[in-house]
């Protein structure tokens, strides 16, 4: 016996990836429905060897469905997620709407699986921000060993994090560089993204940080440890898929780089690629389509007593969104719902 699963926002990048990963990981299902807005009604999407036609989210009845994977914005989620939850369907939400609610668990299964028990308060589970998800997978095993006091992270985030419009803008602007008569001014981004980097993701806050940077701080504290100090600079780069991060940590106890490397090699969800030679590290191109979070360039930070640096790369449409949501569904099934 399997689960009845609804994928909400099935025509978007993340929604399509959710369907792919459900099929790839052979998540036990009796029924999968693809839901979208009325304007996308009837659009065909792939689910393994099957082709699903999208149904209208506005009129859909979630009664009898076990899990709904939401991949729509906060606005529509605010309207439809409570309806699904009230109908007895557990919502796993990829938007930022519920992440900071104290009675909604924010989960990365490799990091804080026990938090799944809190789902029943509202029948909603939140998926973290893409840049946070990959970082905390690497931080948690190091925190368990040496207790992290402070994190300094700079991100290099792909345009797919901004949706299809971000991908299209990079593609169109890149082509226009070689065709001066076909000018493509910024629309989705605040400045030209082709052959450029933009130190601005989401809106600016009063303290000069952006909301993306604030998310990394708040979510790391909620997922791992509220005492960790985090400072982030989030940058959009001209890469289609795959987020990268340069991470510096300061720990209470000394942690040797070789021990850190061994710890990470044995940790779930992590692939260590760390050779001190040309090409002995991971880049976004190599992580696309993979489930793992890749860690490279592990080395001591000699400027502080207990410090380490490392490079972290992951497919943001997978671990940063769709994969983590499916992993939460697996965790929910194994620990709570227990079907299949």
WOQUIQUI-V958873 format. One record per residue. RES is the residue in three letters. PHI is phi in degrees with one decimal (none if undefined). PSI is psi in radians with two decimals (* if undefined). NEAR is the number of other ideal C-beta (glycine too) atoms within 8 Angstrom. Layout:
# WOQUIQUI-V958873
res->{RES | RES}
phi->{PHI | PHI}
psi->{PSI | PSI}
near->{NEAR | NEAR}
This chain:
# WOQUIQUI-V958873
res->{UNK | UNK | UNK | UNK | UNK | UNK | UNK | UNK | UNK | UNK | UNK | UNK | UNK | UNK | UNK | UNK | UNK | UNK | UNK | UNK | UNK | UNK | UNK | UNK | UNK | UNK | UNK | UNK | UNK | UNK | UNK | UNK | UNK | UNK | UNK | UNK | UNK | UNK | UNK | UNK | UNK | UNK | UNK | UNK | UNK | UNK | UNK | UNK | UNK | UNK | UNK | UNK | UNK | UNK | UNK | UNK | UNK | UNK | UNK | UNK | UNK | UNK | UNK | UNK | UNK | UNK | UNK | UNK | UNK | UNK | UNK | UNK | UNK | UNK | UNK | UNK | UNK | UNK | UNK | UNK | UNK | UNK | UNK | UNK | UNK | UNK | UNK | UNK | UNK | UNK | UNK | UNK | UNK | UNK | UNK | UNK | UNK | UNK | UNK | UNK | UNK | UNK | UNK | UNK | UNK | UNK | UNK | UNK | UNK | UNK | UNK | UNK | UNK | UNK | UNK | UNK | UNK | UNK | UNK | UNK | UNK | UNK | UNK | UNK | UNK | UNK | UNK | UNK | UNK | UNK | UNK | UNK | UNK | UNK | UNK | UNK | UNK | UNK | UNK | UNK | UNK | UNK | UNK | UNK | UNK | UNK | UNK | UNK | UNK | UNK | UNK | UNK | UNK | UNK | UNK | UNK | UNK | UNK | UNK | UNK | UNK | UNK | UNK | UNK | UNK | UNK | UNK | UNK | UNK | UNK | UNK | UNK | UNK | UNK | UNK | UNK | UNK | UNK | UNK | UNK | UNK | UNK | UNK | UNK | UNK | UNK | UNK | UNK | UNK | UNK | UNK | UNK | UNK | UNK | UNK | UNK | UNK | UNK | UNK | UNK | UNK | UNK | UNK | UNK | UNK | UNK | UNK | UNK | UNK | UNK | UNK | UNK | UNK | UNK | UNK | UNK | UNK | UNK | UNK | UNK | UNK | UNK | UNK | UNK | UNK | UNK | UNK | UNK | UNK | UNK | UNK | UNK | UNK | UNK | UNK | UNK | UNK | UNK | UNK | UNK | UNK | UNK | UNK | UNK | UNK | UNK | UNK | UNK | UNK | UNK | UNK | UNK | UNK | UNK | UNK | UNK | UNK | UNK | UNK | UNK | UNK | UNK | UNK | UNK | UNK | UNK | UNK | UNK | UNK | UNK | UNK | UNK | UNK | UNK | UNK | UNK | UNK | UNK | UNK | UNK | UNK | UNK | UNK | UNK | UNK | UNK | UNK | UNK | UNK | UNK | UNK | UNK | UNK | UNK | UNK | UNK | UNK | UNK | UNK | UNK | UNK | UNK | UNK | UNK | UNK | UNK | UNK | UNK | UNK | UNK | UNK | UNK | UNK | UNK | UNK | UNK | UNK | UNK | UNK | UNK | UNK | UNK | UNK | UNK | UNK | UNK | UNK | UNK | UNK | UNK | UNK | UNK | UNK | UNK | UNK | UNK | UNK | UNK | UNK | UNK}
phi->{none | -112.2 | -101.8 | -98.7 | -122.7 | -112.7 | -106.4 | -98.8 | 90.4 | -70.8 | -91.8 | -82.7 | -57.3 | -72.4 | -60.4 | -63.1 | -68.1 | -59.4 | -62.8 | -59.9 | -73.3 | -55.8 | -72.5 | -60.1 | -89.6 | 51.9 | -61.0 | -69.5 | -128.7 | -96.8 | -155.1 | -127.8 | -117.8 | -104.6 | -114.4 | -154.0 | -68.5 | -59.9 | -68.9 | -103.6 | -56.2 | 89.3 | -60.2 | -92.3 | -131.4 | -92.9 | -135.5 | 60.4 | -86.8 | -95.6 | -117.4 | -107.2 | -97.0 | -68.5 | -108.1 | -78.5 | -60.1 | -62.3 | -109.3 | -75.3 | -102.5 | -80.8 | -57.2 | 90.4 | -90.8 | -86.3 | -138.5 | -124.1 | -94.7 | -96.7 | -132.6 | -126.3 | -69.8 | -61.8 | -60.1 | -63.0 | -60.9 | -59.7 | -82.3 | -96.1 | -61.2 | -60.9 | -64.4 | -64.0 | -63.2 | -65.0 | -79.9 | 94.7 | -95.3 | -77.9 | -92.7 | -113.0 | -105.7 | -92.0 | -80.1 | -89.2 | -58.3 | -106.7 | -59.3 | -104.8 | -75.8 | -63.8 | -99.7 | -118.4 | -66.8 | -111.7 | -125.8 | -120.9 | -55.0 | -72.8 | -107.6 | -134.6 | -61.2 | -65.1 | -66.0 | -59.1 | -62.9 | -82.4 | -62.2 | -70.9 | -62.6 | -134.0 | 64.7 | -133.6 | -125.9 | -100.1 | -96.7 | -73.7 | -61.5 | -58.7 | -70.4 | -71.9 | -55.6 | -69.9 | -67.6 | -69.5 | -59.4 | -80.7 | -70.2 | -57.7 | -65.8 | -73.6 | -64.5 | -62.5 | -85.8 | -128.2 | 58.0 | -76.2 | -95.3 | -148.6 | -126.2 | -117.8 | -131.2 | -117.5 | -103.9 | -129.5 | -100.9 | -72.0 | -71.7 | -64.9 | -64.7 | -100.4 | 86.8 | -58.8 | -62.8 | -66.7 | -62.6 | -62.7 | -66.0 | -63.0 | -62.5 | -66.8 | -68.1 | -61.4 | -64.8 | -70.1 | -57.7 | -93.2 | -137.1 | -56.4 | -78.9 | -111.0 | -71.4 | -125.0 | -68.2 | -62.2 | -126.8 | -74.6 | -103.9 | -79.5 | -141.8 | -55.1 | -97.3 | -64.7 | 56.4 | -149.5 | -130.0 | -125.1 | -82.9 | -161.1 | -131.4 | 72.6 | -83.8 | -81.4 | -104.3 | -61.4 | -85.6 | 95.3 | -80.4 | -99.3 | -65.2 | -60.4 | -67.1 | -61.9 | -58.7 | -61.9 | -66.9 | -64.1 | -73.3 | -60.8 | -63.5 | -70.0 | -80.7 | -104.6 | -165.1 | -66.9 | -86.1 | -67.8 | -92.7 | -130.6 | -129.5 | -131.8 | -126.1 | -105.8 | -128.7 | -90.3 | -125.4 | -80.3 | -123.1 | -72.5 | -139.1 | 112.9 | -96.7 | -120.9 | -144.2 | -99.5 | -117.5 | -119.2 | -123.6 | -118.3 | -113.4 | -70.3 | -104.4 | -65.6 | -131.8 | -69.9 | -60.0 | -68.2 | -66.3 | -59.6 | -61.9 | -66.0 | -60.6 | -67.0 | -59.9 | -91.3 | -90.0 | -66.5 | 80.1 | -118.4 | -121.6 | -92.0 | -126.2 | -144.8 | -113.4 | -86.4 | -154.2 | -56.0 | 78.1 | -86.1 | -154.5 | -100.0 | -128.5 | -56.9 | -56.4 | -80.7 | -95.0 | -61.7 | 86.6 | -98.2 | -81.4 | -80.4 | -99.7 | -96.1 | -119.9 | -139.8 | 54.4 | -74.2 | -160.0 | -67.9 | -99.3 | -78.5 | -83.5 | -133.0 | -66.5 | -127.0 | -134.9 | -137.6 | -117.0 | -156.9 | -110.8 | -129.9 | -132.8 | -155.9 | -73.1 | -68.7 | -79.9 | -100.4 | -60.8 | -75.8 | -155.2 | -65.1 | -61.5 | -61.0 | -64.3 | -68.2 | -62.3 | -63.4 | -60.8 | -63.2 | -62.1 | -60.6 | -65.8 | -70.7 | -98.5 | -122.3 | -75.8 | 54.9 | -113.9 | 77.2}
psi->{2.26 | -2.94 | 2.68 | 2.07 | 2.36 | 2.29 | 1.98 | 2.12 | 0.68 | -0.25 | -0.16 | 3.01 | -0.83 | -0.71 | -0.77 | -0.68 | -0.61 | -0.78 | -0.74 | -0.78 | -0.64 | -0.73 | -0.79 | -0.72 | 0.06 | 0.82 | 2.26 | 1.94 | 2.52 | -0.48 | 2.41 | 2.23 | 2.51 | 2.13 | 2.53 | 3.05 | 2.88 | -0.54 | -0.35 | 0.17 | 2.24 | -0.13 | 2.41 | 2.37 | 2.70 | 2.43 | 1.66 | -2.20 | -0.05 | 2.74 | 2.17 | 2.46 | 2.32 | 2.53 | 2.86 | 2.01 | -0.64 | -0.57 | 0.07 | 2.42 | 2.03 | -0.07 | 2.28 | -0.17 | 2.48 | -0.76 | 2.42 | 2.12 | 1.98 | 2.19 | 0.89 | 3.00 | 2.99 | -0.62 | -1.03 | -0.60 | -0.70 | -0.55 | -0.78 | -0.51 | -0.80 | -0.57 | -0.79 | -0.78 | -0.71 | -0.52 | 0.00 | 0.12 | 2.25 | 2.16 | 2.25 | 1.90 | 2.25 | -0.14 | 3.09 | 0.03 | -0.78 | 0.00 | -0.55 | 0.13 | 2.24 | -0.44 | 0.24 | 2.05 | 2.44 | 1.99 | 2.35 | 1.93 | -0.56 | -0.27 | -0.93 | 1.02 | -0.51 | -0.35 | -0.24 | -0.47 | -0.36 | 0.01 | -0.54 | -0.24 | -0.67 | 0.01 | 0.48 | 2.40 | 2.39 | 2.47 | 2.33 | 2.98 | 2.58 | -0.72 | -0.55 | -0.75 | -0.86 | -0.60 | -0.77 | -0.45 | -0.67 | -0.61 | -0.68 | -0.88 | -0.51 | -0.65 | -0.70 | -0.57 | -0.77 | 0.01 | 1.78 | 2.25 | -0.66 | 2.48 | 2.28 | 2.07 | 2.39 | 2.23 | 2.69 | 1.56 | 2.33 | 2.83 | -0.35 | -0.34 | -0.31 | 0.19 | -3.03 | -0.62 | -0.63 | -0.75 | -0.80 | -0.69 | -0.74 | -0.77 | -0.85 | -0.72 | -0.65 | -0.77 | -0.65 | -0.41 | -0.62 | 0.02 | 1.44 | -0.37 | -0.19 | 1.23 | 2.35 | 1.53 | 2.79 | 2.39 | -0.99 | -0.68 | 2.86 | -0.36 | 3.00 | 2.28 | -0.51 | 2.25 | 0.62 | 2.92 | 2.54 | 1.97 | 1.00 | 1.92 | 2.19 | -2.98 | 2.75 | 2.50 | 3.00 | -0.53 | 0.07 | -0.22 | 2.91 | 2.88 | -0.58 | -0.73 | -0.71 | -0.69 | -0.77 | -0.66 | -0.97 | -0.71 | -0.67 | -0.74 | -0.74 | -0.65 | -0.74 | -1.09 | 2.16 | -0.26 | -0.20 | 2.31 | 2.29 | 2.32 | 2.33 | 2.58 | 2.02 | 2.23 | 2.35 | 2.31 | 2.78 | 1.11 | 2.39 | -0.88 | 2.41 | 2.06 | 2.47 | 2.66 | 2.36 | 2.03 | 2.30 | 2.26 | 2.57 | 2.23 | 2.77 | -0.74 | 2.63 | 2.37 | 1.98 | 2.52 | -0.61 | -0.70 | -0.71 | -0.74 | -0.76 | -0.71 | -0.81 | -0.65 | -0.59 | 0.00 | 2.53 | 2.47 | 0.08 | 2.42 | 2.08 | 2.14 | 1.69 | 1.36 | 2.35 | 1.20 | 2.93 | 2.18 | 0.13 | 0.73 | 2.90 | 2.58 | 2.91 | -0.67 | -0.66 | -0.28 | -0.20 | 2.26 | -0.05 | 2.66 | -0.42 | 2.78 | 2.16 | 2.32 | 2.28 | 3.07 | 0.69 | 2.18 | 2.70 | 2.51 | 1.85 | -0.08 | -0.22 | 2.88 | -0.81 | 1.42 | 2.59 | 2.60 | 2.57 | 2.86 | 2.32 | 2.18 | 2.43 | 2.70 | 1.91 | -0.40 | -0.29 | -1.53 | -0.55 | -0.14 | -1.47 | -0.81 | -0.81 | -0.66 | -0.74 | -0.67 | -0.65 | -0.74 | -0.72 | -0.76 | -0.77 | -0.75 | -0.76 | -0.63 | -0.49 | -1.05 | -0.70 | 1.04 | 3.09 | *}
near->{5 | 8 | 14 | 12 | 16 | 15 | 16 | 15 | 12 | 16 | 11 | 11 | 10 | 12 | 19 | 12 | 13 | 15 | 16 | 11 | 12 | 15 | 11 | 7 | 8 | 5 | 12 | 9 | 10 | 6 | 6 | 12 | 11 | 15 | 13 | 15 | 9 | 7 | 4 | 9 | 10 | 6 | 9 | 8 | 13 | 10 | 12 | 7 | 3 | 6 | 7 | 13 | 8 | 15 | 10 | 11 | 13 | 6 | 5 | 10 | 6 | 12 | 7 | 6 | 14 | 9 | 14 | 15 | 15 | 14 | 15 | 12 | 6 | 8 | 6 | 10 | 14 | 9 | 8 | 12 | 15 | 8 | 9 | 15 | 13 | 7 | 10 | 9 | 14 | 13 | 12 | 14 | 13 | 11 | 10 | 7 | 10 | 12 | 14 | 8 | 8 | 4 | 6 | 13 | 11 | 12 | 17 | 11 | 10 | 10 | 11 | 10 | 10 | 5 | 9 | 14 | 9 | 9 | 13 | 6 | 7 | 10 | 12 | 12 | 14 | 13 | 13 | 14 | 12 | 13 | 18 | 13 | 16 | 17 | 15 | 15 | 15 | 16 | 15 | 13 | 12 | 16 | 12 | 5 | 9 | 11 | 7 | 15 | 9 | 10 | 15 | 9 | 14 | 10 | 14 | 11 | 15 | 13 | 14 | 12 | 14 | 9 | 10 | 7 | 9 | 14 | 12 | 9 | 15 | 13 | 9 | 9 | 13 | 10 | 10 | 12 | 8 | 4 | 7 | 5 | 4 | 7 | 6 | 8 | 5 | 10 | 6 | 9 | 13 | 5 | 7 | 9 | 14 | 10 | 6 | 8 | 8 | 11 | 6 | 7 | 12 | 7 | 5 | 7 | 9 | 3 | 4 | 5 | 9 | 12 | 11 | 14 | 12 | 10 | 14 | 17 | 11 | 10 | 14 | 15 | 12 | 9 | 13 | 12 | 7 | 5 | 6 | 14 | 7 | 11 | 9 | 14 | 9 | 15 | 12 | 14 | 9 | 10 | 10 | 9 | 10 | 15 | 16 | 14 | 14 | 10 | 14 | 11 | 12 | 11 | 14 | 7 | 8 | 7 | 12 | 7 | 10 | 6 | 9 | 13 | 11 | 8 | 11 | 14 | 8 | 6 | 12 | 4 | 9 | 14 | 9 | 11 | 10 | 11 | 6 | 4 | 5 | 3 | 4 | 9 | 10 | 11 | 9 | 12 | 6 | 9 | 14 | 9 | 5 | 10 | 6 | 10 | 13 | 15 | 15 | 13 | 8 | 13 | 8 | 8 | 10 | 5 | 4 | 7 | 4 | 10 | 13 | 14 | 12 | 12 | 13 | 14 | 16 | 15 | 13 | 17 | 11 | 14 | 16 | 16 | 16 | 15 | 13 | 15 | 14 | 14 | 10 | 14 | 14 | 11 | 12 | 15 | 14 | 7 | 9 | 9 | 9 | 6 | 9 | 6}
